[in-house]
Amino acid sequence: MPRPQIGLALGSGSARGWSHIGIIEALDEQGITADIVCGASVGSLVGAAYIAGKISPLKDWVLALKWREIASSISLGLSRGGLVDGDVFKELMVKLDITAPIESYATPFASVATDYATGREIWLREGPVHHAVRASMALPGVFSPAKHDEGWLLDGGLVNPVPVSACRAMGADFVIAVNLNENLVEARVATKAEARDQTEEQTSRAPLLEGLIEKVPASIRQHLPQMTSTAQPPKPAAPGYFEVFESAINIMQDKITRSRLSGDPPDVLLAPRLAHVGVFDFQSAQEAIAEGRACVAQAMPRLQAFL
């Protein structure tokens, strides 16, 4: 029998997306190569590097990425529709020489984006690949929208975070999908519970501190009001802008991903355990790549059984 056409659906997930690099490397080492590649958001970036044979240069770039470089690209250019001009991704791809028309590559590729005016899912399969990736990565509130024909495009993760459907529509018989949004909401709740436990621990220590203060002579105690304040449990701080934004994105991605995958499940689903990695933790590439490799190793019995 002929080998089935293997589709690789690389999901959205911002900084967690560097795990796609480790997954692709591990699959290649096992002799599993994709015949069709579809990506949403950061999955589109890594997928484009894959079909262009530029995974190694991209890996070198992300491993050298420092938080200072990330912060330097942030500017309050809200008139452009985002904190950061999304053209930074086009500039990166030009630097890595990933600029050819999508249709010129040997491996069929689709970059998933969202139409700003209608909310429709758009599959970009023609034209310069770096333009398609830039559109797919236009995360609202962070990266500015991408101009496309007469309209504007937004992040593909808004409508199809793990584009299994695109792979199947393009002819894939067997789809390996990467979900970077597994258990995001649960991890957020666990983090809050941990913070609450720390507050309770501080509260349980308050009587002890108060007792010690009572043993201090009155002449000295009157000069130490700060000790009394430290005995009180701290008031919970209101969440900041980026915390609220990240939580909202996590909730949205989790719900949309569950819905889309339940309607069109892949043959093998890879879910790297990176829920603790935040939207802006782009400097966590080494950990993400290692987790991608570990994820493939764990799934190899299933992959071998299918293939």
Salt bridges, closest charged atoms under 4 A:
GLU25 OE2 - LYS59 NZ 3.22
GLU25 OE1 - ARG293 NH2 3.40
GLU29 OE2 - ARG293 NH2 2.65
ASP35 OD1 - ARG3 NH2 2.78
ASP85 OD1 - ARG134 NH2 3.81
ASP87 OD1 - LYS90 NZ 3.85
ASP87 OD1 - ARG134 NE 3.10
GLU121 OE1 - ARG260 NH1 3.09
ASP149 OD2 - HIS148 NE2 3.40
GLU186 OE2 - ARG258 NH2 3.06
GLU201 OE2 - ARG205 NH1 3.34
ASP254 OD2 - ARG258 NE 2.91
ASP264 OD1 - ARG168 NE 3.25
ASP267 OD2 - ARG168 NH2 3.42
GLU287 OE2 - HIS276 NE2 2.49
